[in-house]
């Protein structure tokens, strides 16, 4: 059974930093591109970032480019999101999501999602 | 960047109704479209991929159609478990969502 479990969400002040983690199991982690998708309270879904199966390619939404860094450790089946210079508008539930296709960063769909970890940016 | 626009934003329907949600792309995306269902407090769930392929385990009352710039998600007979918000997605872009409410 595929499982994605996020952690690391807390309340942080504007300008602060935070690192989110996602522990994956139930599939061959290093075959798949992985994503972070966020959802602000009462709002829709916003894609944040992706990292290719080997960590060699990363992409970011314009809203987080230069502030967030995605990474992975395939030996630990783990995905990370380093979040710096946090803003109030970064307040959201952050989901880790698995790409449905192996061996490509050309995303078709997201077939498994974690339950999310809540990041609140507030003074 | 390609924009995805869903309509309507909210839909009121009764159990047993046939429900259709539309998603339009700002330019042709071939059949690269997926649909998700999200219930309050839960993660999104993949329903349809490649515009019309039903994800494993999803009830057959859900169907998707379309290509190019216009796509539809149809629920043939709305069930109590189907009241939720639905999103379309192309690559890294989501539609704004359609909330299906009880009439």
Interface residues (C-beta under 8 A of the other chain):
Chain A: X44 X45 X46 X47 X50 X59 X61 X95 X100 X106 X107 X108 X109 X110 X111 X113 X114 X115 X116
Chain B: X32 X34 X36 X38 X42 X43 X44 X45 X46 X49 X50 X55 X87 X89 X91 X92 X93 X94 X95 X96 X97
